[in-house]
Amino acid sequence: MSDAGYFADHSMIRRVMSKRAVGLTYGQRALVVGAVNPLLFVGTAESTEHRMTPYTRLALTGKLFEAVFLGSKAEADRALAYTTKKHAKVVGALPEDAGVHHPAGTGYSALDPHLMFMTMAFTFDSAEVMHDLLVRTLTDGERDALYRDYVRWGELFGMPADAAPATYPEFRRWYDAYLDSERLFLTDEARLVGAYLAGARVPYPQRPPLQQVTSAFYLLVQGSLPPRVRDLYGMRWGLAEQLAHRALAAGVRAAHVAPPLVRPVLRDTLAGPSAPLYKLVSKREHALHRSGRPSMPGIEPRERAARNSA
């Protein structure tokens, strides 16, 4: 079966990640939440070739991840080889203090087993949360199976299996305690980037219907965030936002349990690869740059060497 991927069609990771409601939202949520880890954020920001095109980087990452989730073994192997080559260059140290737990000079590396696990943790948690929110609530058995698949996914990218908790309940206890700990810290750049990614800051006015579509998307992402993470970003979130979020999420969930006669019509919309839609995000960003406008005003094109020598 040369076309078979690393995960079977019936695996939980394929079943969850093939849902477009998950595929189009989990990545942005994972980046917004993951920015609270200074080593992950700074390591990525200082090493990326896409500092000035962050949505293109997000689209590329989504495409690579999806190749491993849903693609053939050949497609997955190409994505894994590309990522391994890029990760080999991601090594450095924090140029300034990032909270009491991450003083200036703290080293980071994309090959650090714990940072590999943290990447997996933020990604898995976001996929789980968005599926529960927008598709349906997973059963305990499905949650366990999805976690095991994600550990395997992390291993494919080089993470040692023992870097992750052995079971889902252990993971959930660890992860929830981490989000409640004092280790979370947003650098100034992380706070700005995360605010853009979550839609708490919108750089340019948009015309209907794009404005309505993006507003709904951002409402879903913001409402899915842990309250403490929203607080760290200083996001406004009150009763009106909560009620609007619940109504929108309920509407998306309802589409996934549509009557039998409606399901065939929705099937191609609700399920399948999200990579083609990632391209639209990248295309729009490149159009902005051709017009001389940055995707995220305030993010400077600083080079690591120049920053460290300042």
C-alpha positions in Angstrom: 0.0 0.0 0.0 2.4 2.6 -1.2 -0.2 5.4 -1.0 -1.0 4.7 2.6 0.0 7.3 5.1 1.4 7.0 8.6 -2.1 7.0 10.0 -5.0 4.8 8.9 -8.2 6.2 7.5 -10.1 5.2 10.7 -7.5 6.7 13.1 -8.7 9.4 15.3 -6.1 11.9 14.1 -7.4 11.5 10.5 -11.0 11.7 11.6 -10.4 14.8 13.6 -8.0 16.7 11.4 -10.0 16.0 8.2 -12.8 18.2 9.7 -12.3 21.7 8.2 -13.8 23.3 11.2 -10.8 21.9 13.0 -8.2 22.3 10.2 -9.0 26.0 9.7 -8.9 27.0 13.4 -6.6 24.8 15.4 -3.4 26.3 14.0 -4.1 29.9 14.8 -5.3 28.9 18.2 -2.2 26.8 18.9 0.0 29.8 17.9 -1.9 32.2 20.1 -1.7 29.9 23.1 1.8 28.7 22.4 3.2 32.2 22.3 3.0 32.2 26.1 6.1 29.9 26.0 8.9 32.4 25.4 11.4 29.8 24.2 9.0 28.5 21.5 8.0 32.0 20.4 11.4 33.6 20.3 13.1 30.5 18.8 10.5 30.6 16.0 10.5 34.3 15.5 14.3 34.7 15.4 14.8 31.8 13.0 11.9 32.1 10.5 12.3 33.3 7.0 8.8 34.7 7.2 8.9 37.2 10.0 7.3 39.8 7.7 4.9 37.3 6.2 3.5 35.5 9.3 0.4 34.2 7.6 2.4 32.6 4.8 4.4 30.8 7.5 1.2 29.7 9.2 -0.1 28.4 5.9 3.2 26.6 5.2 3.1 25.0 8.7 -0.5 24.0 8.2 0.3 22.4 4.9 3.3 20.5 6.3 1.3 19.2 9.3 -1.6 18.2 7.1 0.7 16.2 4.9 1.6 14.1 7.9 -1.9 14.0 9.3 -3.7 13.1 6.1 -1.3 12.6 3.3 0.4 9.5 1.8 3.7 8.2 3.3 5.6 9.8 0.4 3.9 13.2 1.0 4.5 12.9 4.8 8.1 12.0 4.3 8.7 15.1 2.1 7.1 17.3 4.8 9.1 15.6 7.6 12.4 16.0 5.7 11.8 19.6 5.0 10.9 20.3 8.6 13.9 18.4 9.9 16.2 20.5 7.7 14.7 23.7 8.9 14.8 22.7 12.6 18.5 21.9 12.5 19.1 25.7 12.2 16.8 26.7 15.0 19.2 27.2 18.0 20.0 30.3 20.0 19.4 32.1 23.3 16.9 34.6 24.6 18.2 38.1 24.0 16.4 39.5 27.0 14.6 38.4 30.1 11.2 36.8 29.4 9.9 36.5 33.0 11.6 35.1 36.0 11.7 31.6 34.6 13.3 32.6 31.4 16.2 35.0 32.0 18.3 36.4 29.1 20.7 33.9 27.8 18.4 30.9 28.3 19.1 28.6 25.4 16.6 27.1 23.0 16.8 24.5 20.2 14.1 23.0 17.9 15.7 19.6 18.7 15.1 20.0 22.5 12.8 17.1 23.4 10.8 19.2 25.8 10.2 22.0 23.3 9.2 19.3 20.7 6.7 18.1 23.3 5.4 21.6 23.9 4.8 22.1 20.2 2.9 18.8 20.2 1.0 19.8 23.3 -0.3 23.1 22.0 -1.2 21.5 18.7 -3.0 18.5 20.2 -4.9 20.6 22.7 -6.1 23.0 20.1 -7.3 20.2 17.8 -9.1 18.6 20.7 -10.7 21.9 21.9 -11.8 22.9 18.4 -13.3 19.5 17.6 -15.3 19.5 20.9 -16.4 23.1 20.2 -17.3 23.0 16.5 -18.0 19.3 15.6 -19.0 17.2 18.6 -17.6 16.2 22.0 -15.2 13.4 21.9 -15.7 10.3 24.0 -13.1 9.3 26.6 -11.9 6.5 24.4 -11.7 8.8 21.3 -9.7 11.3 23.4 -7.3 8.7 24.5 -6.8 7.4 20.9 -6.4 11.0 19.6 -3.7 11.6 22.2 -1.8 8.4 21.3 -1.9 9.4 17.6 -0.6 12.8 18.4 2.3 11.4 20.4 3.1 9.2 17.3 2.8 12.4 15.2 5.3 14.1 17.5 7.7 11.1 17.2 7.6 11.4 13.4 8.9 14.9 13.8 11.7 13.7 16.1 10.2 13.9 19.5 11.2 11.0 21.8 8.0 9.3 23.0 9.0 9.6 26.6 9.1 13.4 26.3 5.2 13.3 26.5 3.1 12.0 29.4 2.2 8.3 29.0 -1.6 8.7 29.0 -4.1 11.3 28.1 -5.3 11.9 31.8 -1.6 12.5 32.8 -1.2 14.9 29.9 -4.3 16.8 30.8 -3.3 17.2 34.4 0.2 18.4 33.4 -1.0 20.7 30.7 -3.8 22.4 32.7 -1.3 22.9 35.6 1.2 24.5 33.1 -1.4 26.9 31.9 -2.2 27.8 35.5 1.5 28.3 36.4 3.8 31.3 36.6 5.9 30.0 33.7 3.6 31.7 31.1 5.0 34.9 29.7 4.3 37.0 26.7 7.2 39.1 25.2 6.1 42.4 23.7 6.3 40.9 20.2 4.4 37.7 21.2 1.6 39.8 22.7 1.4 41.8 19.4 1.6 38.8 17.1 -0.9 36.8 19.2 -3.4 39.7 19.2 -3.3 39.9 15.4 -3.6 36.1 15.1 -6.6 36.1 17.4 -8.3 39.1 15.8 -8.0 41.3 18.9 -6.2 43.7 16.6 -7.3 44.1 13.0 -4.8 46.1 10.9 -7.0 47.1 8.0 -10.7 47.6 7.5 -12.4 44.9 5.4 -15.4 44.9 3.1 -18.4 42.7 3.4 -18.7 39.7 3.2 -15.0 39.2 4.1 -15.4 41.3 7.2 -18.3 39.1 8.5 -16.4 35.9 7.7 -13.2 37.0 9.5 -15.1 38.4 12.4 -16.8 35.1 12.9 -13.6 33.2 12.6 -11.8 35.4 15.2 -14.8 35.1 17.5 -14.5 31.3 17.4 -10.7 31.5 18.1 -11.0 34.0 21.0 -13.8 32.2 22.6 -11.9 28.9 22.6 -8.9 30.4 24.5 -8.3 29.6 28.1 -9.5 32.6 30.2 -6.0 33.1 31.6 -4.5 33.3 28.1 -7.1 35.9 27.1 -6.3 37.9 30.3 -2.5 37.8 29.4 -3.3 39.3 26.1 -5.7 41.8 27.6 -8.5 40.8 25.3 -11.9 42.2 25.9 -14.3 39.3 26.7 -17.7 39.9 28.4 -21.2 38.5 28.4 -22.0 39.8 24.9 -18.9 38.2 23.4 -19.6 34.9 25.2 -23.2 34.7 24.1 -22.3 35.5 20.5 -19.5 32.9 20.6 -21.9 30.2 22.0 -24.5 30.9 19.3 -21.9 30.8 16.5 -20.3 27.6 17.7 -23.7 25.9 18.1 -24.5 26.8 14.5 -21.3 25.2 13.3 -21.9 22.1 15.4 -25.4 21.8 14.1 -24.1 21.7 10.5 -22.2 18.5 11.4 -25.4 16.8 12.6 -27.5 17.9 9.7 -30.4 15.7 8.6 -29.4 12.8 6.3 -30.8 14.5 3.1 -28.6 17.6 3.8 -25.3 15.7 4.7 -24.3 14.9 1.1 -24.5 18.6 0.2 -22.4 19.6 3.2 -19.9 16.7 3.0 -17.4 18.4 0.7 -17.6 21.6 2.6 -17.2 20.3 6.1 -14.5 17.6 5.5 -11.4 17.3 3.5 -7.9 18.9 3.3 -7.7 22.5 4.3 -4.4 23.2 2.4 -6.2 24.8 -0.6 -7.7 27.4 1.8 -4.3 28.0 3.4 -3.2 29.2 0.0 -5.8 31.9 -0.1 -4.4 33.3 3.2 -0.9 33.4 1.8 -2.1 34.9 -1.5 -3.8 37.8 0.4 -0.7 38.4 2.5 1.5 38.7 -0.6 -1.0 41.1 -2.2 -0.7 43.3 0.9 3.1 43.3 0.7 3.1 44.1 -3.0 1.1 47.2 -2.0 3.7 48.1 0.6 1.5 47.3 3.6 2.8 44.9 6.4 0.5 42.1 7.5 1.1 43.0 11.1 2.0 46.7 11.6 4.6 47.1 14.4 6.5 43.8 13.7 10.0 44.9 12.7 12.1 42.9 10.3 14.9 42.5 12.8 17.7 40.0 12.3 18.8 37.9 15.2 22.5 38.9 14.9 21.6 42.6 14.9 19.2 42.2 17.8 21.7 40.3 19.9 24.5 42.8 19.3 22.3 45.8 20.2 
